[in-house]
Amino acid sequence: MGDLVDSMLDLMRRLPPTHVEENVASLVAMCPDYADDLLGSVDQPLKVMTDRATGKDYLACDYNRDGDSYRSPWSNEYDPPLEDGTTPSPKLRKLEITANEAFDTYREMYYEGGVSSVFLWDLDDGGFAGVVLLKKTLIPQTPGEPSGSWDSIHVFEAAERGRQAHYKLTSTIMLQMVDRSASTRSSKDEVVKSKVGPEKTEQNDAKRDGEVALSGSMTRQTEQDYSIQDHTSHISNIGKMIEEMEIKMRNLLQEVYFGKTRDVVFDLRSIDDLEKARRQRELQKELVGFIKR
């Protein structure tokens, strides 16, 4: 069992992250007995669903799934309906409602849109765990505009120790970006002689030329101890940890990942005119020669 699951996870690491949902579905269809193990180990882009009772959007993932149903944090009901679905205890459910309201404000401040959801569940040792989900999707208004999505999954555990609480946080960010500006420019420059089948295919191929797609995921972990005054102190403590983690990971993406990609692209492709660069090098050599004299 373990070898088969490890092989599937090893295969997923080698497949394009943009097709993670299709690849997971294919593996589940081939090995349905290991569906829970695979779904619980592979992070997938969050799905947006609508609560039928309240009309509010929420996010669906493996942490609020029970069979083929997903629990809404707003009404605490499953969709499709499930009679014996897992729900938090009344005390934890009250904290879950407050946490959803708090992170809804956090989402509006930092993301200026998108969808957020918080789900909590009880642990056997007396503590509790939960997940904070955040998703922002960029929908292009015109064919030349970029598109993409940002998915944040923050899984945490909380264990109270008197007036202190110990928190373990595992944060995963999945980012997908597609820039079609270059492909749009190339398609405009393409001269289509007629509108028959072969020319249409040629034009579609031209639109795909120059399209830049970036996708991937990043996972980080941290542990912290904070003081607690009451049960609601967990929300502010967890919120502080998630805020610091998201800022850190966002800076890593911007400075390290995007910065390195930009350096590689600029080294491979010259933006300036090559003839102009050649003349500048010759001028530099002449100046160096005059200085040496």
C-alpha positions as CSV (number, residue, x, y, z in Angstrom):
1,M,0.0,0.0,0.0
2,G,2.7,2.5,1.0
3,D,4.8,1.7,-2.0
4,L,1.9,2.4,-4.4
5,V,1.0,5.7,-2.8
6,D,4.6,6.8,-2.7
7,S,4.8,5.9,-6.4
8,M,1.7,8.0,-7.2
9,L,3.1,10.9,-5.2
10,D,6.5,10.6,-6.9
11,L,4.7,10.7,-10.3
12,M,2.7,13.8,-9.3
13,R,5.9,15.6,-8.5
14,R,7.1,15.1,-12.1
15,L,3.9,16.1,-13.8
16,P,3.0,19.7,-14.8
17,P,1.4,21.5,-11.8
18,T,-1.1,23.2,-14.2
19,H,-2.8,19.8,-14.7
20,V,-2.8,18.6,-11.1
21,E,-6.6,18.2,-11.0
22,E,-6.7,16.1,-14.2
23,N,-3.7,14.0,-13.1
24,V,-5.2,13.3,-9.6
25,A,-8.5,12.3,-11.2
26,S,-6.8,9.9,-13.5
27,L,-4.8,8.3,-10.7
28,V,-8.0,8.0,-8.5
29,A,-9.8,6.3,-11.5
30,M,-7.0,3.8,-11.8
31,C,-6.6,3.1,-8.0
32,P,-9.9,4.0,-6.4
33,D,-9.0,2.1,-3.2
34,Y,-6.3,4.7,-2.5
35,A,-8.3,7.8,-3.3
36,D,-8.4,9.1,0.3
37,D,-4.6,8.7,0.7
38,L,-3.9,10.5,-2.5
39,L,-6.4,13.3,-2.0
40,G,-5.1,13.9,1.5
41,S,-1.5,14.1,0.3
42,V,-1.7,16.2,-2.9
43,D,-2.6,19.9,-2.7
44,Q,-5.0,20.9,-5.4
45,P,-6.4,24.3,-6.4
46,L,-9.3,25.3,-4.2
47,K,-12.8,25.1,-5.7
48,V,-15.4,27.9,-5.1
49,M,-18.8,26.7,-4.1
50,T,-22.0,28.5,-3.1
51,D,-23.9,27.8,0.1
52,R,-27.5,27.1,-0.8
53,A,-28.8,28.3,2.5
54,T,-27.0,31.7,2.8
55,G,-26.0,32.3,-0.8
56,K,-22.4,33.0,0.3
57,D,-19.3,31.5,-1.5
58,Y,-17.0,29.2,0.3
59,L,-13.9,27.1,-0.6
60,A,-13.9,23.3,-1.0
61,C,-10.9,21.2,-0.3
62,D,-10.0,17.8,1.3
63,Y,-10.3,19.3,4.8
64,N,-14.1,20.0,4.6
65,R,-14.9,17.0,2.4
66,D,-16.8,13.9,3.6
67,G,-17.2,11.4,0.8
68,D,-18.4,13.4,-2.1
69,S,-19.9,16.2,0.0
70,Y,-18.4,19.5,1.2
71,R,-19.3,21.3,4.4
72,S,-20.1,25.1,4.3
73,P,-18.6,27.2,7.1
74,W,-21.6,29.5,6.9
75,S,-24.5,27.1,7.4
76,N,-22.5,24.1,8.7
77,E,-24.4,22.0,6.1
78,Y,-23.0,19.6,3.5
79,D,-23.5,19.9,-0.2
80,P,-24.8,17.5,-1.5
81,P,-26.7,16.9,1.8
82,L,-25.1,14.3,4.1
83,E,-27.0,13.1,7.2
84,D,-24.0,11.8,9.3
85,G,-21.4,14.3,8.1
86,T,-18.6,15.3,10.5
87,T,-19.1,18.6,12.2
88,P,-17.2,20.4,15.0
89,S,-18.4,20.5,18.6
90,P,-20.8,23.4,19.6
91,K,-18.0,25.2,21.4
92,L,-15.6,24.9,18.4
93,R,-18.4,25.7,15.9
94,K,-18.8,29.1,17.7
95,L,-15.1,29.7,17.4
96,E,-15.3,28.7,13.7
97,I,-18.0,31.3,13.0
98,T,-15.9,34.0,14.6
99,A,-12.8,32.9,12.7
100,N,-14.6,33.1,9.4
101,E,-15.7,36.6,10.1
102,A,-12.2,37.7,11.1
103,F,-10.5,36.2,8.1
104,D,-13.2,37.6,5.8
105,T,-11.9,41.0,6.9
106,Y,-8.3,39.9,6.4
107,R,-9.1,38.7,2.9
108,E,-10.7,42.0,2.0
109,M,-7.8,44.0,3.4
110,Y,-5.0,42.0,1.7
111,Y,-6.6,40.5,-1.3
112,E,-9.2,43.1,-2.2
113,G,-11.6,40.4,-3.3
114,G,-11.5,36.6,-3.6
115,V,-13.0,34.0,-1.3
116,S,-11.9,32.8,2.2
117,S,-13.0,30.0,4.4
118,V,-12.0,28.6,7.9
119,F,-12.8,25.1,9.0
120,L,-12.1,23.7,12.5
121,W,-12.2,20.1,13.9
122,D,-11.6,18.5,17.3
123,L,-8.5,16.4,18.1
124,D,-8.5,13.3,20.3
125,D,-5.9,14.8,22.7
126,G,-8.3,17.6,23.6
127,G,-6.9,20.3,21.3
128,F,-8.2,21.3,18.0
129,A,-6.9,21.8,14.4
130,G,-8.1,23.8,11.5
131,V,-7.4,25.2,8.1
132,V,-7.6,28.7,6.7
133,L,-8.2,28.9,2.9
134,L,-7.8,32.0,0.7
135,K,-8.3,32.2,-3.0
136,K,-8.0,35.1,-5.5
137,T,-8.6,34.6,-9.2
138,L,-7.6,37.0,-12.0
139,I,-10.0,36.8,-14.8
140,P,-8.9,38.5,-18.1
141,Q,-11.3,41.0,-19.6
142,T,-9.7,40.9,-23.0
143,P,-7.7,38.1,-24.8
144,G,-4.4,39.9,-24.3
145,E,-4.7,40.4,-20.5
146,P,-3.0,38.0,-18.1
147,S,-4.9,35.4,-16.1
148,G,-4.0,33.5,-12.9
149,S,-4.9,32.4,-9.5
150,W,-3.5,32.4,-5.9
151,D,-4.4,29.7,-3.5
152,S,-3.3,29.8,0.2
153,I,-3.8,26.7,2.4
154,H,-2.8,27.2,6.1
155,V,-3.2,24.1,8.2
156,F,-2.6,24.5,12.0
157,E,-2.9,22.6,15.3
158,A,-3.4,24.3,18.6
159,A,-2.6,22.8,22.0
160,E,-3.4,24.7,25.2
161,R,-0.9,24.6,28.1
162,G,-2.4,26.5,30.9
163,R,-2.3,30.2,30.0
164,Q,-0.2,29.4,26.9
165,A,-0.9,27.7,23.6
166,H,1.4,26.0,21.2
167,Y,0.7,26.3,17.5
168,K,2.0,24.4,14.5
169,L,1.4,26.0,11.2
170,T,2.0,24.4,7.7
171,S,1.4,26.9,4.9
172,T,1.1,26.1,1.2
173,I,0.8,28.6,-1.6
174,M,-0.1,27.6,-5.1
175,L,0.3,30.2,-7.9
176,Q,-0.7,30.0,-11.5
177,M,0.0,32.8,-14.0
178,V,-0.5,33.0,-17.8
179,D,0.6,36.0,-19.9
180,R,-0.9,36.1,-23.4
181,S,0.3,39.5,-24.4
182,A,3.1,38.2,-26.6
183,S,0.8,35.6,-28.3
184,T,-1.8,38.3,-28.9
185,R,0.7,40.6,-30.6
186,S,1.9,37.7,-32.8
187,S,-1.6,36.8,-33.8
188,K,-2.3,40.4,-34.8
189,D,0.8,40.4,-37.0
190,E,-0.2,37.1,-38.6
191,V,-1.7,37.7,-42.1
192,V,-4.6,35.4,-42.7
193,K,-5.3,35.0,-46.4
194,S,-8.7,33.3,-46.0
195,K,-11.0,31.8,-43.4
196,V,-10.8,28.2,-44.5
197,G,-9.8,25.3,-42.1
198,P,-6.0,25.2,-42.5
199,E,-5.6,28.9,-42.1
200,K,-7.7,28.9,-38.9
201,T,-5.5,26.2,-37.5
202,E,-2.4,28.2,-38.4
203,Q,-3.8,31.3,-36.7
204,N,-4.6,29.3,-33.5
205,D,-1.1,28.0,-33.4
206,A,0.2,31.6,-33.7
207,K,-1.9,32.6,-30.8
208,R,-0.2,30.0,-28.6
209,D,3.3,31.2,-29.7
210,G,4.8,33.5,-27.0
211,E,2.3,32.5,-24.3
212,V,4.1,32.4,-20.9
213,A,2.8,30.2,-18.2
214,L,4.2,30.1,-14.6
215,S,2.9,27.7,-12.0
216,G,4.1,26.0,-8.9
217,S,3.6,25.6,-5.1
218,M,5.6,26.5,-2.0
219,T,5.3,25.0,1.5
220,R,6.7,26.3,4.7
221,Q,6.3,25.3,8.4
222,T,6.6,27.1,11.7
223,E,5.8,26.7,15.4
224,Q,5.0,29.4,18.0
225,D,3.9,29.8,21.6
226,Y,1.4,32.6,22.5
227,S,-0.4,33.5,25.6
228,I,-4.2,33.2,25.7
229,Q,-6.8,35.1,27.6
230,D,-9.9,33.2,26.5
231,H,-10.9,30.9,23.7
232,T,-11.1,33.7,21.1
233,S,-7.5,34.5,21.6
234,H,-6.7,31.6,19.3
235,I,-8.0,33.6,16.4
236,S,-5.7,36.6,16.9
237,N,-2.7,34.3,17.5
238,I,-3.3,32.2,14.4
239,G,-4.1,35.3,12.4
240,K,-0.7,36.8,13.3
241,M,1.1,33.7,12.4
242,I,-0.6,33.4,9.0
243,E,-0.1,37.1,8.3
244,E,3.7,36.9,8.9
245,M,3.9,33.7,6.9
246,E,2.1,35.0,3.9
247,I,4.3,38.2,3.8
248,K,7.4,36.0,4.1
249,M,6.3,33.6,1.3
250,R,5.1,36.5,-0.9
251,N,8.5,38.1,-0.7
252,L,10.2,34.8,-1.5
253,L,8.1,34.4,-4.6
254,Q,8.7,38.0,-5.7
255,E,12.5,38.3,-5.0
256,V,13.8,34.7,-5.4
257,Y,11.5,32.9,-7.8
258,F,10.4,35.7,-10.1
259,G,13.7,37.5,-9.8
260,K,15.6,34.4,-10.8
261,T,13.3,33.7,-13.7
262,R,13.6,37.3,-14.9
263,D,17.4,37.0,-14.8
264,V,17.4,33.8,-16.7
265,V,15.1,35.1,-19.4
266,F,17.0,38.3,-19.8
267,D,20.3,36.4,-20.1
268,L,18.8,34.1,-22.8
269,R,17.1,36.9,-24.8
270,S,18.4,40.3,-25.6
271,I,15.9,43.1,-25.4
272,D,18.2,45.8,-26.9
273,D,19.3,45.9,-30.5
274,L,22.3,43.6,-31.0
275,E,24.0,46.0,-33.5
276,K,23.7,48.7,-30.9
277,A,25.2,46.5,-28.2
278,R,28.1,45.6,-30.6
279,R,28.9,49.2,-31.3
280,Q,28.9,50.0,-27.6
281,R,31.4,47.2,-26.9
282,E,33.7,48.5,-29.8
283,L,33.5,52.0,-28.3
284,Q,34.4,50.6,-24.9
285,K,37.4,48.9,-26.4
286,E,38.6,52.1,-28.1
287,L,38.2,54.1,-24.9
288,V,40.2,51.5,-23.0
289,G,42.9,51.6,-25.7
290,F,43.2,55.4,-25.4
291,I,43.4,55.2,-21.6
292,K,46.3,52.6,-21.8
293,R,48.2,55.0,-24.1
